[in-house]
Amino acid sequence: LYCTLEVDSFGYFVSKAKTRVFRDTTEPQWNEEFEIELEGSQCLRILCYEKCYDKSKLNKDDNEIVDKIMGKGQ
């Protein structure tokens, strides 16, 4: 699992930080600090992903592996 931190900018969310990936645990504890430039943003969005290493799950459009979103908060 890993998380990304996104802020809104002119109606779109922009990724500003990403945690390290935790493997083989159901209770990851990142304990990481990030300094994020808000630039007038109103919202912070946190997305939690499951890292996908299975090559059978390639995105059909650009042949990239797509990680699975597990949760989000704003």
Sequence and secondary structure as in RCSB ss.txt:
>XXXX:A:sequence
LYCTLEVDSFGYFVSKAKTRVFRDTTEPQWNEEFEIELEGSQCLRILCYEKCYDKSKLNKDDNEIVDKIMGKGQ
>XXXX:A:secstr
 EEEEEEEETTEEEEEEE     S SS           TT   EEEEEEE    GGGB TTT  B  EEEEEE 
